Amino acid sequence: MLTNPGASWTSNFDFGYRNNWPCPHPGESNALCTDPGLVDETYPLDYCNMAPASGGSAVVGAGVAVPTIPLDYTGVTRPTPPSIGAYELPH
């Protein structure tokens, strides 16, 4: 996986993974292997609120800034460092 030049696998969260899926996965860096603290953690992650539940959420401030993506999914300006995922606080 991720063998293309320039590809990287970083700053993700893994929660509820299978026993045969190590966290962090080989080649992955800066992974969060814990409960991400989202508003709705319905599994599988279908039709749920994936926003961080609070400032105490493990994903808040754990991402990597991407200058070409200054806004989150809802139009909120991303801080540095941003949250992992599509949403920032507040919502």
C-alpha positions as CSV (number, residue, x, y, z in Angstrom):
1,M,0.0,0.0,0.0
2,L,1.1,3.5,-0.7
3,T,4.0,2.6,-2.9
4,N,3.6,5.6,-5.3
5,P,6.3,8.2,-5.1
6,G,5.4,10.9,-2.6
7,A,2.6,8.8,-1.0
8,S,2.4,8.8,2.8
9,W,0.1,7.4,5.4
10,T,0.1,9.6,8.4
11,S,-2.1,11.3,11.1
12,N,-5.1,8.9,11.0
13,F,-7.1,7.4,13.8
14,D,-7.8,3.7,14.1
15,F,-10.6,2.7,16.4
16,G,-12.5,-0.6,16.5
17,Y,-10.0,-2.3,14.2
18,R,-9.7,-6.0,13.8
19,N,-7.3,-8.1,15.8
20,N,-5.2,-8.8,12.6
21,W,-4.9,-5.0,11.9
22,P,-2.0,-3.6,13.9
23,C,-2.1,0.0,15.0
24,P,0.0,1.8,13.8
25,H,0.1,-0.2,10.6
26,P,3.6,-0.8,9.2
27,G,4.6,2.3,7.3
28,E,2.0,4.5,9.0
29,S,3.2,7.4,11.1
30,N,1.6,9.6,13.8
31,A,-1.5,7.3,14.1
32,L,-3.9,7.6,17.0
33,C,-4.8,4.1,18.3
34,T,-7.5,5.2,20.7
35,D,-11.1,6.3,20.9
36,P,-11.3,9.5,18.8
37,G,-14.1,11.1,20.9
38,L,-16.5,11.8,18.1
39,V,-20.1,13.0,18.5
40,D,-21.5,9.7,17.2
41,E,-19.3,6.7,16.9
42,T,-21.9,4.4,15.4
43,Y,-20.1,1.4,13.8
44,P,-19.9,1.0,10.9
45,L,-19.4,4.7,10.3
46,D,-22.5,5.3,8.2
47,Y,-24.8,8.3,8.6
48,C,-23.3,9.5,11.8
49,N,-21.9,12.7,13.1
50,M,-18.1,12.5,12.7
51,A,-17.4,15.8,14.3
52,P,-15.1,15.9,17.4
53,A,-17.3,15.7,20.6
54,S,-15.3,18.4,22.4
55,G,-11.9,20.0,22.7
56,G,-10.9,16.9,24.7
57,S,-11.4,14.7,21.6
58,A,-8.2,12.9,20.7
59,V,-8.5,14.1,17.0
60,V,-8.5,17.8,17.9
61,G,-5.2,19.4,17.0
62,A,-3.7,16.0,16.0
63,G,-3.7,16.5,12.2
64,V,-1.2,17.9,9.7
65,A,-1.8,21.3,8.1
66,V,-2.3,21.2,4.4
67,P,-2.0,24.7,3.0
68,T,-4.3,24.0,0.1
69,I,-7.1,22.9,2.4
70,P,-7.7,25.9,4.7
71,L,-11.4,25.1,5.5
72,D,-13.1,22.1,7.0
73,Y,-16.1,20.4,5.5
74,T,-18.5,23.0,6.9
75,G,-16.4,26.0,6.0
76,V,-14.7,26.5,9.4
77,T,-11.1,27.8,9.1
78,R,-8.6,25.1,10.1
79,P,-6.1,26.0,12.8
80,T,-2.5,24.9,12.9
81,P,-2.4,22.0,13.7
82,P,-5.8,21.0,12.5
83,S,-8.0,18.2,13.7
84,I,-7.8,14.8,12.0
85,G,-10.8,14.4,9.7
86,A,-13.2,16.7,7.9
87,Y,-14.5,18.7,10.8
88,E,-13.0,21.3,13.2
89,L,-14.5,22.8,16.4
90,P,-16.7,24.7,16.9
91,H,-19.8,23.5,15.0
